[in-house]
Amino acid sequence: MKTKDVQEIFARLNSELDNADGVDTEARQQMRELDNQVSRLGQPKNSDIEFLLDQTKALESRFVAEHPTLARIARELVDALTKMGV
């Protein structure tokens, strides 16, 4: 999986989050932090990818009950990060 693919999936997740109602402030803050990390994925180190993977899994867990579309896209992002070599 290429960095560009991960960035595209993350952009979809961000777009869905912007349109979602009822997403808590903490989850939105976590997405902003992930956005900073994803934007620096040029030559990722495994530690960078592992951090992104852990944070994305946490978001997926938050979204699964109330925001299934966000959870599905977060799962796609987890899969893409995993394919990058974690």
PDB file with one MODEL, atoms N, CA, C and O in Angstrom:
MODEL        1
ATOM      1  N   MET A   1       0.852  -1.178   0.000  1.00  0.00           N
ATOM      2  CA  MET A   1       0.000   0.000   0.000  1.00  0.00           C
ATOM      3  C   MET A   1       0.890   1.231   0.000  1.00  0.00           C
ATOM      4  O   MET A   1       1.890   1.288   0.715  1.00  0.00           O
ATOM      5  N   LYS A   2       0.525   2.196  -0.792  1.00  0.00           N
ATOM      6  CA  LYS A   2       1.307   3.409  -0.917  1.00  0.00           C
ATOM      7  C   LYS A   2       0.823   4.469   0.069  1.00  0.00           C
ATOM      8  O   LYS A   2      -0.325   4.462   0.511  1.00  0.00           O
ATOM      9  N   THR A   3       1.738   5.376   0.395  1.00  0.00           N
ATOM     10  CA  THR A   3       1.406   6.488   1.278  1.00  0.00           C
ATOM     11  C   THR A   3       0.236   7.285   0.717  1.00  0.00           C
ATOM     12  O   THR A   3      -0.636   7.719   1.471  1.00  0.00           O
ATOM     13  N   LYS A   4       0.208   7.479  -0.583  1.00  0.00           N
ATOM     14  CA  LYS A   4      -0.869   8.236  -1.219  1.00  0.00           C
ATOM     15  C   LYS A   4      -2.220   7.572  -0.959  1.00  0.00           C
ATOM     16  O   LYS A   4      -3.210   8.258  -0.706  1.00  0.00           O
ATOM     17  N   ASP A   5      -2.264   6.254  -1.020  1.00  0.00           N
ATOM     18  CA  ASP A   5      -3.510   5.531  -0.761  1.00  0.00           C
ATOM     19  C   ASP A   5      -3.989   5.762   0.670  1.00  0.00           C
ATOM     20  O   ASP A   5      -5.177   5.978   0.909  1.00  0.00           O
ATOM     21  N   VAL A   6      -3.060   5.715   1.610  1.00  0.00           N
ATOM     22  CA  VAL A   6      -3.394   5.958   3.014  1.00  0.00           C
ATOM     23  C   VAL A   6      -3.937   7.376   3.170  1.00  0.00           C
ATOM     24  O   VAL A   6      -4.928   7.591   3.868  1.00  0.00           O
ATOM     25  N   GLN A   7      -3.293   8.337   2.524  1.00  0.00           N
ATOM     26  CA  GLN A   7      -3.736   9.723   2.625  1.00  0.00           C
ATOM     27  C   GLN A   7      -5.121   9.915   2.021  1.00  0.00           C
ATOM     28  O   GLN A   7      -5.918  10.696   2.539  1.00  0.00           O
ATOM     29  N   GLU A   8      -5.413   9.211   0.934  1.00  0.00           N
ATOM     30  CA  GLU A   8      -6.738   9.308   0.321  1.00  0.00           C
ATOM     31  C   GLU A   8      -7.815   8.721   1.234  1.00  0.00           C
ATOM     32  O   GLU A   8      -8.889   9.304   1.383  1.00  0.00           O
ATOM     33  N   ILE A   9      -7.535   7.586   1.836  1.00  0.00           N
ATOM     34  CA  ILE A   9      -8.504   6.984   2.758  1.00  0.00           C
ATOM     35  C   ILE A   9      -8.711   7.907   3.956  1.00  0.00           C
ATOM     36  O   ILE A   9      -9.840   8.107   4.403  1.00  0.00           O
ATOM     37  N   PHE A  10      -7.625   8.464   4.471  1.00  0.00           N
ATOM     38  CA  PHE A  10      -7.738   9.372   5.611  1.00  0.00           C
ATOM     39  C   PHE A  10      -8.556  10.607   5.233  1.00  0.00           C
ATOM     40  O   PHE A  10      -9.352  11.090   6.038  1.00  0.00           O
ATOM     41  N   ALA A  11      -8.371  11.114   4.029  1.00  0.00           N
ATOM     42  CA  ALA A  11      -9.147  12.277   3.582  1.00  0.00           C
ATOM     43  C   ALA A  11     -10.642  11.945   3.545  1.00  0.00           C
ATOM     44  O   ALA A  11     -11.471  12.779   3.909  1.00  0.00           O
ATOM     45  N   ARG A  12     -10.987  10.723   3.105  1.00  0.00           N
ATOM     46  CA  ARG A  12     -12.394  10.296   3.115  1.00  0.00           C
ATOM     47  C   ARG A  12     -12.938  10.243   4.537  1.00  0.00           C
ATOM     48  O   ARG A  12     -14.060  10.672   4.807  1.00  0.00           O
ATOM     49  N   LEU A  13     -12.115   9.705   5.445  1.00  0.00           N
ATOM     50  CA  LEU A  13     -12.524   9.621   6.848  1.00  0.00           C
ATOM     51  C   LEU A  13     -12.746  11.022   7.408  1.00  0.00           C
ATOM     52  O   LEU A  13     -13.728  11.267   8.109  1.00  0.00           O
ATOM     53  N   ASN A  14     -11.844  11.930   7.102  1.00  0.00           N
ATOM     54  CA  ASN A  14     -11.963  13.313   7.566  1.00  0.00           C
ATOM     55  C   ASN A  14     -13.224  13.974   7.015  1.00  0.00           C
ATOM     56  O   ASN A  14     -13.920  14.688   7.737  1.00  0.00           O
ATOM     57  N   SER A  15     -13.515  13.739   5.749  1.00  0.00           N
ATOM     58  CA  SER A  15     -14.703  14.304   5.122  1.00  0.00           C
ATOM     59  C   SER A  15     -15.977  13.779   5.784  1.00  0.00           C
ATOM     60  O   SER A  15     -16.893  14.548   6.077  1.00  0.00           O
ATOM     61  N   GLU A  16     -16.028  12.484   6.014  1.00  0.00           N
ATOM     62  CA  GLU A  16     -17.189  11.889   6.686  1.00  0.00           C
ATOM     63  C   GLU A  16     -17.333  12.445   8.106  1.00  0.00           C
ATOM     64  O   GLU A  16     -18.444  12.707   8.566  1.00  0.00           O
ATOM     65  N   LEU A  17     -16.217  12.618   8.787  1.00  0.00           N
ATOM     66  CA  LEU A  17     -16.253  13.153  10.151  1.00  0.00           C
ATOM     67  C   LEU A  17     -16.813  14.567  10.151  1.00  0.00           C
ATOM     68  O   LEU A  17     -17.594  14.923  11.033  1.00  0.00           O
ATOM     69  N   ASP A  18     -16.425  15.370   9.176  1.00  0.00           N
ATOM     70  CA  ASP A  18     -16.938  16.740   9.078  1.00  0.00           C
ATOM     71  C   ASP A  18     -18.448  16.769   8.908  1.00  0.00           C
ATOM     72  O   ASP A  18     -19.110  17.703   9.361  1.00  0.00           O
ATOM     73  N   ASN A  19     -18.993  15.750   8.257  1.00  0.00           N
ATOM     74  CA  ASN A  19     -20.435  15.707   7.983  1.00  0.00           C
ATOM     75  C   ASN A  19     -21.232  14.942   9.040  1.00  0.00           C
ATOM     76  O   ASN A  19     -22.463  14.935   9.001  1.00  0.00           O
ATOM     77  N   ALA A  20     -20.549  14.306   9.972  1.00  0.00           N
ATOM     78  CA  ALA A  20     -21.230  13.479  10.973  1.00  0.00           C
ATOM     79  C   ALA A  20     -21.726  14.320  12.146  1.00  0.00           C
ATOM     80  O   ALA A  20     -21.061  15.252  12.598  1.00  0.00           O
ATOM     81  N   ASP A  21     -22.882  13.968  12.609  1.00  0.00           N
ATOM     82  CA  ASP A  21     -23.445  14.611  13.802  1.00  0.00           C
ATOM     83  C   ASP A  21     -23.103  13.786  15.029  1.00  0.00           C
ATOM     84  O   ASP A  21     -23.018  12.561  14.953  1.00  0.00           O
ATOM     85  N   GLY A  22     -22.908  14.446  16.149  1.00  0.00           N
ATOM     86  CA  GLY A  22     -22.758  13.751  17.416  1.00  0.00           C
ATOM     87  C   GLY A  22     -21.400  13.137  17.676  1.00  0.00           C
ATOM     88  O   GLY A  22     -21.273  12.306  18.576  1.00  0.00           O
ATOM     89  N   VAL A  23     -20.374  13.516  16.917  1.00  0.00           N
ATOM     90  CA  VAL A  23     -19.037  13.004  17.191  1.00  0.00           C
ATOM     91  C   VAL A  23     -18.431  13.870  18.286  1.00  0.00           C
ATOM     92  O   VAL A  23     -18.411  15.096  18.171  1.00  0.00           O
ATOM     93  N   ASP A  24     -17.939  13.240  19.342  1.00  0.00           N
ATOM     94  CA  ASP A  24     -17.460  13.991  20.489  1.00  0.00           C
ATOM     95  C   ASP A  24     -16.167  14.756  20.192  1.00  0.00           C
ATOM     96  O   ASP A  24     -15.439  14.442  19.251  1.00  0.00           O
ATOM     97  N   THR A  25     -15.912  15.746  21.005  1.00  0.00           N
ATOM     98  CA  THR A  25     -14.764  16.633  20.848  1.00  0.00           C
ATOM     99  C   THR A  25     -13.450  15.873  20.926  1.00  0.00           C
ATOM    100  O   THR A  25     -12.510  16.180  20.194  1.00  0.00           O
ATOM    101  N   GLU A  26     -13.380  14.899  21.795  1.00  0.00           N
ATOM    102  CA  GLU A  26     -12.148  14.118  21.954  1.00  0.00           C
ATOM    103  C   GLU A  26     -11.810  13.352  20.666  1.00  0.00           C
ATOM    104  O   GLU A  26     -10.646  13.287  20.271  1.00  0.00           O
ATOM    105  N   ALA A  27     -12.808  12.784  20.025  1.00  0.00           N
ATOM    106  CA  ALA A  27     -12.585  12.057  18.769  1.00  0.00           C
ATOM    107  C   ALA A  27     -12.132  13.024  17.681  1.00  0.00           C
ATOM    108  O   ALA A  27     -11.254  12.699  16.882  1.00  0.00           O
ATOM    109  N   ARG A  28     -12.725  14.200  17.651  1.00  0.00           N
ATOM    110  CA  ARG A  28     -12.313  15.205  16.658  1.00  0.00           C
ATOM    111  C   ARG A  28     -10.867  15.642  16.901  1.00  0.00           C
ATOM    112  O   ARG A  28     -10.112  15.833  15.947  1.00  0.00           O
ATOM    113  N   GLN A  29     -10.480  15.800  18.152  1.00  0.00           N
ATOM    114  CA  GLN A  29      -9.103  16.157  18.481  1.00  0.00           C
ATOM    115  C   GLN A  29      -8.153  15.037  18.062  1.00  0.00           C
ATOM    116  O   GLN A  29      -7.077  15.301  17.526  1.00  0.00           O
ATOM    117  N   GLN A  30      -8.544  13.808  18.304  1.00  0.00           N
ATOM    118  CA  GLN A  30      -7.731  12.659  17.918  1.00  0.00           C
ATOM    119  C   GLN A  30      -7.545  12.629  16.400  1.00  0.00           C
ATOM    120  O   GLN A  30      -6.466  12.286  15.918  1.00  0.00           O
ATOM    121  N   MET A  31      -8.585  12.986  15.645  1.00  0.00           N
ATOM    122  CA  MET A  31      -8.473  13.046  14.191  1.00  0.00           C
ATOM    123  C   MET A  31      -7.505  14.143  13.760  1.00  0.00           C
ATOM    124  O   MET A  31      -6.744  13.949  12.811  1.00  0.00           O
ATOM    125  N   ARG A  32      -7.516  15.289  14.435  1.00  0.00           N
ATOM    126  CA  ARG A  32      -6.570  16.359  14.095  1.00  0.00           C
ATOM    127  C   ARG A  32      -5.135  15.904  14.315  1.00  0.00           C
ATOM    128  O   ARG A  32      -4.252  16.204  13.512  1.00  0.00           O
ATOM    129  N   GLU A  33      -4.907  15.179  15.402  1.00  0.00           N
ATOM    130  CA  GLU A  33      -3.566  14.658  15.674  1.00  0.00           C
ATOM    131  C   GLU A  33      -3.149  13.642  14.600  1.00  0.00           C
ATOM    132  O   GLU A  33      -2.007  13.653  14.140  1.00  0.00           O
ATOM    133  N   LEU A  34      -4.075  12.775  14.209  1.00  0.00           N
ATOM    134  CA  LEU A  34      -3.784  11.817  13.145  1.00  0.00           C
ATOM    135  C   LEU A  34      -3.518  12.532  11.822  1.00  0.00           C
ATOM    136  O   LEU A  34      -2.658  12.116  11.045  1.00  0.00           O
ATOM    137  N   ASP A  35      -4.260  13.607  11.573  1.00  0.00           N
ATOM    138  CA  ASP A  35      -4.059  14.371  10.349  1.00  0.00           C
ATOM    139  C   ASP A  35      -2.624  14.884  10.262  1.00  0.00           C
ATOM    140  O   ASP A  35      -2.009  14.840   9.197  1.00  0.00           O
ATOM    141  N   ASN A  36      -2.097  15.368  11.378  1.00  0.00           N
ATOM    142  CA  ASN A  36      -0.705  15.829  11.405  1.00  0.00           C
ATOM    143  C   ASN A  36       0.248  14.687  11.097  1.00  0.00           C
ATOM    144  O   ASN A  36       1.206  14.873  10.346  1.00  0.00           O
ATOM    145  N   GLN A  37       0.009  13.522  11.653  1.00  0.00           N
ATOM    146  CA  GLN A  37       0.868  12.366  11.421  1.00  0.00           C
ATOM    147  C   GLN A  37       0.776  11.872   9.976  1.00  0.00           C
ATOM    148  O   GLN A  37       1.793  11.569   9.353  1.00  0.00           O
ATOM    149  N   VAL A  38      -0.433  11.794   9.452  1.00  0.00           N
ATOM    150  CA  VAL A  38      -0.624  11.295   8.085  1.00  0.00           C
ATOM    151  C   VAL A  38       0.042  12.234   7.085  1.00  0.00           C
ATOM    152  O   VAL A  38       0.603  11.781   6.087  1.00  0.00           O
ATOM    153  N   SER A  39      -0.015  13.528   7.346  1.00  0.00           N
ATOM    154  CA  SER A  39       0.591  14.475   6.410  1.00  0.00           C
ATOM    155  C   SER A  39       2.106  14.356   6.369  1.00  0.00           C
ATOM    156  O   SER A  39       2.734  14.836   5.425  1.00  0.00           O
ATOM    157  N   ARG A  40       2.707  13.723   7.375  1.00  0.00           N
ATOM    158  CA  ARG A  40       4.156  13.535   7.419  1.00  0.00           C
ATOM    159  C   ARG A  40       4.592  12.131   7.033  1.00  0.00           C
ATOM    160  O   ARG A  40       5.699  11.716   7.377  1.00  0.00           O
ATOM    161  N   LEU A  41       3.762  11.405   6.337  1.00  0.00           N
ATOM    162  CA  LEU A  41       4.049  10.010   6.028  1.00  0.00           C
ATOM    163  C   LEU A  41       4.989   9.797   4.844  1.00  0.00           C
ATOM    164  O   LEU A  41       5.083   8.669   4.359  1.00  0.00           O
ATOM    165  N   GLY A  42       5.675  10.802   4.364  1.00  0.00           N
ATOM    166  CA  GLY A  42       6.530  10.681   3.185  1.00  0.00           C
ATOM    167  C   GLY A  42       7.405   9.444   3.168  1.00  0.00           C
ATOM    168  O   GLY A  42       7.249   8.604   2.283  1.00  0.00           O
ATOM    169  N   GLN A  43       8.298   9.305   4.092  1.00  0.00           N
ATOM    170  CA  GLN A  43       9.148   8.129   4.242  1.00  0.00           C
ATOM    171  C   GLN A  43       8.910   7.587   5.647  1.00  0.00           C
ATOM    172  O   GLN A  43       9.707   7.834   6.551  1.00  0.00           O
ATOM    173  N   PRO A  44       7.832   6.861   5.830  1.00  0.00           N
ATOM    174  CA  PRO A  44       7.456   6.453   7.181  1.00  0.00           C
ATOM    175  C   PRO A  44       8.422   5.462   7.806  1.00  0.00           C
ATOM    176  O   PRO A  44       8.958   4.564   7.156  1.00  0.00           O
ATOM    177  N   LYS A  45       8.614   5.669   9.084  1.00  0.00           N
ATOM    178  CA  LYS A  45       9.332   4.675   9.894  1.00  0.00           C
ATOM    179  C   LYS A  45       8.264   3.771  10.488  1.00  0.00           C
ATOM    180  O   LYS A  45       7.109   4.174  10.625  1.00  0.00           O
ATOM    181  N   ASN A  46       8.639   2.575  10.832  1.00  0.00           N
ATOM    182  CA  ASN A  46       7.665   1.658  11.427  1.00  0.00           C
ATOM    183  C   ASN A  46       7.019   2.243  12.668  1.00  0.00           C
ATOM    184  O   ASN A  46       5.835   2.010  12.911  1.00  0.00           O
ATOM    185  N   SER A  47       7.771   3.000  13.461  1.00  0.00           N
ATOM    186  CA  SER A  47       7.192   3.579  14.676  1.00  0.00           C
ATOM    187  C   SER A  47       6.089   4.573  14.326  1.00  0.00           C
ATOM    188  O   SER A  47       5.092   4.663  15.042  1.00  0.00           O
ATOM    189  N   ASP A  48       6.255   5.331  13.219  1.00  0.00           N
ATOM    190  CA  ASP A  48       5.215   6.266  12.783  1.00  0.00           C
ATOM    191  C   ASP A  48       3.961   5.507  12.383  1.00  0.00           C
ATOM    192  O   ASP A  48       2.851   5.874  12.768  1.00  0.00           O
ATOM    193  N   ILE A  49       4.144   4.458  11.617  1.00  0.00           N
ATOM    194  CA  ILE A  49       3.001   3.669  11.156  1.00  0.00           C
ATOM    195  C   ILE A  49       2.322   2.980  12.336  1.00  0.00           C
ATOM    196  O   ILE A  49       1.094   2.921  12.396  1.00  0.00           O
ATOM    197  N   GLU A  50       3.103   2.465  13.264  1.00  0.00           N
ATOM    198  CA  GLU A  50       2.532   1.808  14.446  1.00  0.00           C
ATOM    199  C   GLU A  50       1.686   2.791  15.253  1.00  0.00           C
ATOM    200  O   GLU A  50       0.607   2.438  15.727  1.00  0.00           O
ATOM    201  N   PHE A  51       2.171   4.022  15.410  1.00  0.00           N
ATOM    202  CA  PHE A  51       1.411   5.040  16.133  1.00  0.00           C
ATOM    203  C   PHE A  51       0.090   5.302  15.409  1.00  0.00           C
ATOM    204  O   PHE A  51      -0.973   5.305  16.030  1.00  0.00           O
ATOM    205  N   LEU A  52       0.161   5.522  14.098  1.00  0.00           N
ATOM    206  CA  LEU A  52      -1.052   5.763  13.317  1.00  0.00           C
ATOM    207  C   LEU A  52      -2.015   4.588  13.410  1.00  0.00           C
ATOM    208  O   LEU A  52      -3.226   4.775  13.531  1.00  0.00           O
ATOM    209  N   LEU A  53      -1.481   3.398  13.355  1.00  0.00           N
ATOM    210  CA  LEU A  53      -2.304   2.193  13.435  1.00  0.00           C
ATOM    211  C   LEU A  53      -3.024   2.118  14.777  1.00  0.00           C
ATOM    212  O   LEU A  53      -4.228   1.866  14.826  1.00  0.00           O
ATOM    213  N   ASP A  54      -2.298   2.334  15.851  1.00  0.00           N
ATOM    214  CA  ASP A  54      -2.904   2.297  17.186  1.00  0.00           C
ATOM    215  C   ASP A  54      -3.996   3.352  17.340  1.00  0.00           C
ATOM    216  O   ASP A  54      -5.075   3.068  17.861  1.00  0.00           O
ATOM    217  N   GLN A  55      -3.708   4.569  16.884  1.00  0.00           N
ATOM    218  CA  GLN A  55      -4.677   5.653  17.015  1.00  0.00           C
ATOM    219  C   GLN A  55      -5.906   5.419  16.144  1.00  0.00           C
ATOM    220  O   GLN A  55      -7.026   5.731  16.549  1.00  0.00           O
ATOM    221  N   THR A  56      -5.702   4.878  14.962  1.00  0.00           N
ATOM    222  CA  THR A  56      -6.824   4.618  14.066  1.00  0.00           C
ATOM    223  C   THR A  56      -7.698   3.496  14.616  1.00  0.00           C
ATOM    224  O   THR A  56      -8.923   3.558  14.507  1.00  0.00           O
ATOM    225  N   LYS A  57      -7.089   2.481  15.200  1.00  0.00           N
ATOM    226  CA  LYS A  57      -7.868   1.407  15.826  1.00  0.00           C
ATOM    227  C   LYS A  57      -8.705   1.954  16.977  1.00  0.00           C
ATOM    228  O   LYS A  57      -9.850   1.544  17.168  1.00  0.00           O
ATOM    229  N   ALA A  58      -8.137   2.875  17.738  1.00  0.00           N
ATOM    230  CA  ALA A  58      -8.881   3.491  18.842  1.00  0.00           C
ATOM    231  C   ALA A  58     -10.079   4.277  18.310  1.00  0.00           C
ATOM    232  O   ALA A  58     -11.170   4.214  18.879  1.00  0.00           O
ATOM    233  N   LEU A  59      -9.874   5.012  17.225  1.00  0.00           N
ATOM    234  CA  LEU A  59     -10.988   5.746  16.621  1.00  0.00           C
ATOM    235  C   LEU A  59     -12.055   4.800  16.097  1.00  0.00           C
ATOM    236  O   LEU A  59     -13.249   5.036  16.283  1.00  0.00           O
ATOM    237  N   GLU A  60     -11.626   3.740  15.450  1.00  0.00           N
ATOM    238  CA  GLU A  60     -12.582   2.769  14.930  1.00  0.00           C
ATOM    239  C   GLU A  60     -13.465   2.242  16.060  1.00  0.00           C
ATOM    240  O   GLU A  60     -14.678   2.115  15.894  1.00  0.00           O
ATOM    241  N   SER A  61     -12.870   1.944  17.183  1.00  0.00           N
ATOM    242  CA  SER A  61     -13.621   1.442  18.338  1.00  0.00           C
ATOM    243  C   SER A  61     -14.628   2.469  18.839  1.00  0.00           C
ATOM    244  O   SER A  61     -15.737   2.116  19.239  1.00  0.00           O
ATOM    245  N   ARG A  62     -14.242   3.731  18.816  1.00  0.00           N
ATOM    246  CA  ARG A  62     -15.148   4.799  19.263  1.00  0.00           C
ATOM    247  C   ARG A  62     -16.347   4.927  18.343  1.00  0.00           C
ATOM    248  O   ARG A  62     -17.464   5.175  18.795  1.00  0.00           O
ATOM    249  N   PHE A  63     -16.109   4.756  17.040  1.00  0.00           N
ATOM    250  CA  PHE A  63     -17.141   5.020  16.052  1.00  0.00           C
ATOM    251  C   PHE A  63     -18.080   3.846  15.805  1.00  0.00           C
ATOM    252  O   PHE A  63     -19.181   4.050  15.295  1.00  0.00           O
ATOM    253  N   VAL A  64     -17.686   2.643  16.145  1.00  0.00           N
ATOM    254  CA  VAL A  64     -18.402   1.442  15.711  1.00  0.00           C
ATOM    255  C   VAL A  64     -19.887   1.438  16.099  1.00  0.00           C
ATOM    256  O   VAL A  64     -20.713   0.988  15.304  1.00  0.00           O
ATOM    257  N   ALA A  65     -20.241   1.906  17.249  1.00  0.00           N
ATOM    258  CA  ALA A  65     -21.637   1.836  17.695  1.00  0.00           C
ATOM    259  C   ALA A  65     -22.520   2.925  17.079  1.00  0.00           C
ATOM    260  O   ALA A  65     -23.634   2.648  16.634  1.00  0.00           O
ATOM    261  N   GLU A  66     -22.022   4.154  17.057  1.00  0.00           N
ATOM    262  CA  GLU A  66     -22.871   5.266  16.647  1.00  0.00           C
ATOM    263  C   GLU A  66     -22.596   5.791  15.251  1.00  0.00           C
ATOM    264  O   GLU A  66     -23.435   6.485  14.677  1.00  0.00           O
ATOM    265  N   HIS A  67     -21.444   5.474  14.699  1.00  0.00           N
ATOM    266  CA  HIS A  67     -21.063   6.018  13.398  1.00  0.00           C
ATOM    267  C   HIS A  67     -20.471   4.905  12.529  1.00  0.00           C
ATOM    268  O   HIS A  67     -19.260   4.868  12.311  1.00  0.00           O
ATOM    269  N   PRO A  68     -21.311   4.008  12.036  1.00  0.00           N
ATOM    270  CA  PRO A  68     -20.801   2.856  11.291  1.00  0.00           C
ATOM    271  C   PRO A  68     -20.014   3.220  10.028  1.00  0.00           C
ATOM    272  O   PRO A  68     -19.068   2.517   9.673  1.00  0.00           O
ATOM    273  N   THR A  69     -20.384   4.294   9.353  1.00  0.00           N
ATOM    274  CA  THR A  69     -19.631   4.690   8.160  1.00  0.00           C
ATOM    275  C   THR A  69     -18.227   5.122   8.543  1.00  0.00           C
ATOM    276  O   THR A  69     -17.259   4.750   7.878  1.00  0.00           O
ATOM    277  N   LEU A  70     -18.107   5.900   9.605  1.00  0.00           N
ATOM    278  CA  LEU A  70     -16.783   6.308  10.079  1.00  0.00           C
ATOM    279  C   LEU A  70     -15.971   5.097  10.519  1.00  0.00           C
ATOM    280  O   LEU A  70     -14.772   5.023  10.250  1.00  0.00           O
ATOM    281  N   ALA A  71     -16.606   4.163  11.183  1.00  0.00           N
ATOM    282  CA  ALA A  71     -15.907   2.946  11.629  1.00  0.00           C
ATOM    283  C   ALA A  71     -15.411   2.139  10.429  1.00  0.00           C
ATOM    284  O   ALA A  71     -14.300   1.610  10.450  1.00  0.00           O
ATOM    285  N   ARG A  72     -16.235   2.045   9.387  1.00  0.00           N
ATOM    286  CA  ARG A  72     -15.846   1.295   8.192  1.00  0.00           C
ATOM    287  C   ARG A  72     -14.636   1.932   7.509  1.00  0.00           C
ATOM    288  O   ARG A  72     -13.714   1.226   7.101  1.00  0.00           O
ATOM    289  N   ILE A  73     -14.632   3.250   7.385  1.00  0.00           N
ATOM    290  CA  ILE A  73     -13.505   3.929   6.740  1.00  0.00           C
ATOM    291  C   ILE A  73     -12.267   3.835   7.617  1.00  0.00           C
ATOM    292  O   ILE A  73     -11.157   3.672   7.109  1.00  0.00           O
ATOM    293  N   ALA A  74     -12.444   3.934   8.932  1.00  0.00           N
ATOM    294  CA  ALA A  74     -11.303   3.768   9.846  1.00  0.00           C
ATOM    295  C   ALA A  74     -10.714   2.366   9.689  1.00  0.00           C
ATOM    296  O   ALA A  74      -9.494   2.203   9.733  1.00  0.00           O
ATOM    297  N   ARG A  75     -11.560   1.357   9.506  1.00  0.00           N
ATOM    298  CA  ARG A  75     -11.088  -0.015   9.296  1.00  0.00           C
ATOM    299  C   ARG A  75     -10.286  -0.096   7.996  1.00  0.00           C
ATOM    300  O   ARG A  75      -9.259  -0.773   7.948  1.00  0.00           O
ATOM    301  N   GLU A  76     -10.745   0.589   6.937  1.00  0.00           N
ATOM    302  CA  GLU A  76      -9.996   0.625   5.682  1.00  0.00           C
ATOM    303  C   GLU A  76      -8.610   1.236   5.906  1.00  0.00           C
ATOM    304  O   GLU A  76      -7.614   0.771   5.352  1.00  0.00           O
ATOM    305  N   LEU A  77      -8.569   2.284   6.726  1.00  0.00           N
ATOM    306  CA  LEU A  77      -7.300   2.937   7.021  1.00  0.00           C
ATOM    307  C   LEU A  77      -6.387   2.000   7.810  1.00  0.00           C
ATOM    308  O   LEU A  77      -5.186   1.945   7.547  1.00  0.00           O
ATOM    309  N   VAL A  78      -6.940   1.265   8.769  1.00  0.00           N
ATOM    310  CA  VAL A  78      -6.167   0.268   9.524  1.00  0.00           C
ATOM    311  C   VAL A  78      -5.577  -0.766   8.560  1.00  0.00           C
ATOM    312  O   VAL A  78      -4.399  -1.111   8.650  1.00  0.00           O
ATOM    313  N   ASP A  79      -6.405  -1.250   7.646  1.00  0.00           N
ATOM    314  CA  ASP A  79      -5.939  -2.248   6.676  1.00  0.00           C
ATOM    315  C   ASP A  79      -4.825  -1.686   5.794  1.00  0.00           C
ATOM    316  O   ASP A  79      -3.840  -2.372   5.524  1.00  0.00           O
ATOM    317  N   ALA A  80      -4.980  -0.447   5.348  1.00  0.00           N
ATOM    318  CA  ALA A  80      -3.963   0.176   4.492  1.00  0.00           C
ATOM    319  C   ALA A  80      -2.656   0.362   5.244  1.00  0.00           C
ATOM    320  O   ALA A  80      -1.581   0.113   4.697  1.00  0.00           O
ATOM    321  N   LEU A  81      -2.740   0.794   6.483  1.00  0.00           N
ATOM    322  CA  LEU A  81      -1.515   0.962   7.295  1.00  0.00           C
ATOM    323  C   LEU A  81      -0.836  -0.370   7.534  1.00  0.00           C
ATOM    324  O   LEU A  81       0.391  -0.461   7.512  1.00  0.00           O
ATOM    325  N   THR A  82      -1.630  -1.398   7.761  1.00  0.00           N
ATOM    326  CA  THR A  82      -1.082  -2.737   7.973  1.00  0.00           C
ATOM    327  C   THR A  82      -0.328  -3.209   6.731  1.00  0.00           C
ATOM    328  O   THR A  82       0.736  -3.819   6.835  1.00  0.00           O
ATOM    329  N   LYS A  83      -0.878  -2.926   5.579  1.00  0.00           N
ATOM    330  CA  LYS A  83      -0.231  -3.321   4.322  1.00  0.00           C
ATOM    331  C   LYS A  83       1.071  -2.541   4.069  1.00  0.00           C
ATOM    332  O   LYS A  83       1.903  -2.966   3.268  1.00  0.00           O
ATOM    333  N   MET A  84       1.242  -1.413   4.747  1.00  0.00           N
ATOM    334  CA  MET A  84       2.471  -0.635   4.576  1.00  0.00           C
ATOM    335  C   MET A  84       3.640  -1.284   5.289  1.00  0.00           C
ATOM    336  O   MET A  84       4.782  -0.851   5.135  1.00  0.00           O
ATOM    337  N   GLY A  85       3.365  -2.323   6.072  1.00  0.00           N
ATOM    338  CA  GLY A  85       4.491  -3.056   6.637  1.00  0.00           C
ATOM    339  C   GLY A  85       4.546  -3.192   8.133  1.00  0.00           C
ATOM    340  O   GLY A  85       5.579  -3.588   8.673  1.00  0.00           O
ATOM    341  N   VAL A  86       3.496  -2.886   8.807  1.00  0.00           N
ATOM    342  CA  VAL A  86       3.513  -3.062  10.261  1.00  0.00           C
ATOM    343  C   VAL A  86       3.321  -4.530  10.566  1.00  0.00           C
ATOM    344  O   VAL A  86       3.301  -4.920  11.734  1.00  0.00           O
TER     345      VAL A  86
ENDMDL
END
